[in-house]
């Protein structure tokens, strides 16, 4: 059975006190043991604080990005080794805001370097992929996802794929309040699994966790996660609220019969 995985991407939000209060609250509502995997991904500056507060809980720590070098003159960057050192298990790579919004954007080649660097350091990458609105409207969704998967996962072995999570995040549904329908999400996830089968074999495709990451919230989580190929969520704004994030995790547990 595939791992069901819910991760909260806090983006550039929270103060140190708010970060501590959020995970303390989640620890109480989620309990110390869960049948699904749960991670929180705070900003770099709060990783240490959050790491301390989630010890002994069901939550694991993730980061929102990393660089592909181990150390050196790379002002403002953070290496995978640094993330591992502060207690991270996961790292998000290729989020749409890094692909399309920040600076000149990250190309698939750079994203692939980050995936390899994260794996080499012992981190578990969450590779985010997704199409923009004009690409979906132009019937290019499958082509875009195929390219991002093939380029982002280039050079990996089937064995390495065991630690990779793919997050499908339609760019047009992130932070907009607009959401893919459950069927749209399912269709995209089926295509992703098809490409993974072509790249790494049917067994890898069947066992790879694929999250949905486009404005999933407490109201729509159950319907989205009821889809056969949706294996959890990469949650943005709703992950900043104790009640909402808890309801999403609970929806994952219920939808998958765990």
C-alpha positions as CSV (number, residue, x, y, z in Angstrom):
1,X,0.0,0.0,0.0
2,X,1.3,3.5,-0.9
3,X,2.2,5.8,1.9
4,X,-0.4,8.5,2.6
5,X,1.4,11.8,3.2
6,X,0.1,15.3,4.2
7,X,2.7,18.1,4.4
8,X,2.2,21.7,5.4
9,X,4.1,24.3,3.3
10,X,4.1,27.4,5.5
11,X,5.7,29.5,2.8
12,X,6.9,33.0,4.1
13,X,4.6,33.1,7.1
14,X,4.7,33.0,10.9
15,X,6.8,34.5,13.6
16,X,8.9,32.3,15.9
17,X,6.3,32.4,18.6
18,X,3.5,31.6,16.1
19,X,5.5,28.7,14.7
20,X,6.0,27.2,18.1
21,X,2.3,27.7,19.0
22,X,1.1,26.1,15.8
23,X,3.0,22.9,16.2
24,X,2.3,22.7,19.9
25,X,-1.4,22.9,19.0
26,X,-1.1,20.4,16.2
27,X,0.7,18.0,18.6
28,X,-2.4,18.1,20.8
29,X,-5.0,17.6,18.1
30,X,-3.1,15.1,16.0
31,X,-1.8,12.9,18.9
32,X,1.5,11.1,19.1
33,X,0.8,8.4,16.5
34,X,-0.9,8.6,13.1
35,X,-1.6,6.0,10.3
36,X,-0.5,8.7,7.8
37,X,2.7,10.6,7.5
38,X,2.6,14.2,8.4
39,X,5.2,16.9,7.9
40,X,5.5,20.6,8.5
41,X,7.7,22.8,6.4
42,X,8.4,26.2,8.1
43,X,10.7,29.0,6.8
44,X,14.4,28.3,7.2
45,X,14.8,30.6,10.2
46,X,12.3,28.6,12.2
47,X,13.5,25.1,11.4
48,X,15.4,24.8,14.7
49,X,12.5,26.0,16.8
50,X,10.0,23.8,15.1
51,X,12.4,20.8,15.3
52,X,12.5,21.2,19.1
53,X,8.7,21.5,19.5
54,X,7.9,18.4,17.4
55,X,10.1,16.0,19.2
56,X,8.1,13.0,20.4
57,X,5.1,14.0,18.1
58,X,3.7,12.4,15.0
59,X,5.1,15.2,12.8
60,X,8.3,15.3,10.8
61,X,10.2,18.3,9.7
62,X,10.6,19.5,6.1
63,X,12.2,22.5,4.4
64,X,10.8,24.5,1.5
65,X,13.8,24.5,-0.7
66,X,17.6,23.7,-0.8
67,X,20.6,24.4,-3.0
68,X,22.5,21.7,-4.9
69,X,26.0,22.4,-3.5
70,X,27.2,21.2,-0.1
71,X,28.9,24.5,0.9
72,X,30.7,27.5,-0.6
73,X,30.2,31.1,-1.7
74,X,26.4,30.9,-2.4
75,X,25.0,33.8,-0.4
76,X,21.5,33.3,0.8
77,X,21.4,29.6,0.0
78,X,21.0,26.6,2.3
79,X,22.5,23.2,1.5
80,X,20.8,19.8,2.0
81,X,23.4,19.0,4.6
82,X,22.4,22.0,6.6
83,X,18.8,20.9,6.5
84,X,19.7,17.4,7.7
85,X,21.8,18.9,10.5
86,X,18.8,20.8,11.9
87,X,16.6,17.7,11.8
88,X,14.8,17.8,8.4
89,X,13.5,14.6,6.9
90,X,11.9,16.2,3.8
91,X,12.6,19.0,1.4
92,X,10.2,20.5,-1.2
93,X,11.9,21.0,-4.6
94,X,10.4,22.7,-7.6
95,X,7.5,24.5,-6.0
96,X,5.7,26.6,-8.6
97,X,6.6,29.8,-6.8
98,X,10.2,29.0,-7.2
99,X,9.7,27.9,-10.8
100,X,7.7,30.9,-11.9
101,X,7.6,33.7,-9.3
102,X,11.0,34.1,-7.5
103,X,13.8,35.7,-9.4
104,X,14.1,34.4,-13.0
105,X,12.7,31.1,-11.9
106,X,14.2,27.6,-11.6
107,X,14.6,25.5,-14.6
108,X,14.1,21.7,-14.7
109,X,17.9,21.2,-14.9
110,X,18.4,23.1,-11.6
111,X,15.5,21.2,-10.0
112,X,17.1,17.9,-11.0
113,X,20.4,18.9,-9.4
114,X,18.6,19.7,-6.2
115,X,16.8,16.4,-6.2
116,X,20.1,14.5,-6.6
117,X,21.8,16.7,-3.9
118,X,18.9,16.1,-1.5
119,X,19.0,12.4,-2.0
120,X,22.8,12.3,-1.6
121,X,22.5,14.1,1.7
122,X,19.9,11.7,3.0
123,X,16.8,13.9,2.6
124,X,13.5,12.8,1.0
125,X,12.5,15.1,-1.8
126,X,9.0,16.3,-2.5
127,X,9.1,17.1,-6.2
128,X,6.4,19.6,-7.1
129,X,5.1,19.8,-10.7
130,X,2.2,21.4,-12.3
131,X,0.9,23.4,-15.3
132,X,0.0,27.1,-15.6
133,X,-3.5,28.2,-16.5
134,X,-2.7,28.9,-20.1
135,X,-1.1,25.5,-20.4
136,X,-4.2,23.7,-19.1
137,X,-6.5,25.8,-21.3
138,X,-4.2,24.9,-24.2
139,X,-4.6,21.2,-23.5
140,X,-0.9,21.0,-22.6
141,X,-1.3,19.6,-19.1
142,X,0.0,16.1,-19.9
143,X,2.9,17.4,-21.9
144,X,4.0,19.8,-19.2
145,X,3.8,17.2,-16.4
146,X,5.7,14.7,-18.6
147,X,8.5,17.1,-19.2
148,X,8.8,18.2,-15.6
149,X,8.8,14.6,-14.4
150,X,11.3,13.4,-17.0
151,X,13.7,16.3,-16.5
152,X,13.2,16.6,-12.7
153,X,13.8,12.9,-12.1
154,X,16.5,12.3,-14.8
155,X,19.3,10.1,-13.7
156,X,17.5,8.5,-10.8
157,X,17.3,4.8,-10.2
158,X,14.2,2.8,-9.3
159,X,15.6,2.3,-5.9
160,X,16.0,6.0,-5.3
161,X,12.4,6.6,-6.3
162,X,11.4,4.8,-3.0
163,X,12.2,8.0,-1.1
164,X,10.6,10.5,-3.7
165,X,7.2,12.0,-3.2
166,X,5.6,13.8,-6.2
167,X,3.3,16.7,-5.5
168,X,0.9,17.7,-8.3
169,X,0.1,21.4,-7.9
170,X,-1.7,23.0,-10.8
171,X,-0.3,26.6,-10.7
172,X,-3.7,28.1,-11.5
173,X,-5.1,26.6,-8.3
174,X,-2.4,27.7,-5.8
175,X,-3.5,30.5,-3.5
176,X,-6.3,31.5,-5.8
177,X,-9.1,29.8,-4.1
178,X,-9.8,28.0,-7.4
179,X,-9.4,24.3,-7.1
180,X,-9.1,21.4,-9.5
181,X,-12.1,19.2,-9.4
182,X,-11.6,15.8,-7.8
183,X,-11.8,14.3,-11.3
184,X,-9.2,16.8,-12.7
185,X,-6.9,15.9,-9.8
186,X,-7.4,12.2,-10.4
187,X,-6.8,12.5,-14.1
188,X,-3.5,14.3,-13.6
189,X,-2.4,11.8,-11.0
190,X,-3.2,8.9,-13.3
191,X,-1.0,10.6,-16.0
192,X,1.8,11.1,-13.5
193,X,1.7,7.4,-12.6
194,X,1.7,6.5,-16.3
195,X,4.9,8.5,-16.9
196,X,6.6,7.1,-13.8
197,X,5.8,3.6,-15.1
198,X,7.4,4.5,-18.4
199,X,10.5,5.8,-16.6
200,X,11.0,3.4,-13.8
201,X,8.5,0.5,-14.2
202,X,5.0,-0.3,-13.0
203,X,6.1,-1.3,-9.5
204,X,7.6,2.1,-8.9
205,X,4.7,3.9,-10.4
206,X,2.2,1.9,-8.2
207,X,4.2,2.6,-5.0
208,X,5.1,6.3,-5.5
209,X,3.1,8.7,-3.2
210,X,1.5,11.5,-5.3
211,X,0.1,14.4,-3.3
212,X,-2.4,17.0,-4.5
213,X,-1.2,20.5,-3.9
214,X,-3.6,23.1,-5.3
215,X,-5.7,24.9,-2.6
216,X,-6.6,21.8,-0.7
217,X,-8.5,22.8,2.4
218,X,-10.7,21.4,5.2
219,X,-13.8,21.7,3.1
220,X,-12.6,19.9,0.0
221,X,-9.9,17.5,1.4
222,X,-12.2,14.5,1.8
223,X,-13.5,14.6,-1.7
224,X,-10.1,15.1,-3.2
225,X,-8.4,12.3,-1.1
226,X,-11.2,9.9,-1.9
227,X,-9.7,9.7,-5.4
228,X,-7.9,6.5,-6.0
229,X,-4.6,8.0,-7.0
230,X,-4.5,11.0,-4.7
231,X,-2.2,10.0,-1.8
232,X,-2.4,13.0,0.5
233,X,-1.8,16.7,0.1
234,X,0.8,19.5,0.0
235,X,-1.1,22.1,1.9
236,X,-0.5,25.8,1.8
237,X,-2.7,28.4,3.6
238,X,-4.7,25.8,5.5
239,X,-1.6,24.4,7.1
240,X,-1.3,27.6,9.1
241,X,-4.5,26.9,11.0
242,X,-4.5,24.2,13.7
243,X,-8.2,23.2,13.1
244,X,-8.0,23.2,9.3
245,X,-4.8,21.2,9.1
246,X,-6.0,18.7,11.6
247,X,-9.3,18.2,9.6
248,X,-7.2,17.6,6.4
249,X,-5.1,14.9,8.1
250,X,-8.3,13.3,9.6
251,X,-9.9,13.4,6.1
252,X,-6.9,11.6,4.7
253,X,-7.2,8.9,7.4
254,X,-10.9,8.5,6.8
255,X,-10.8,8.6,3.0
256,X,-8.1,5.9,2.8
257,X,-9.8,3.7,5.5
258,X,-6.8,3.8,7.8
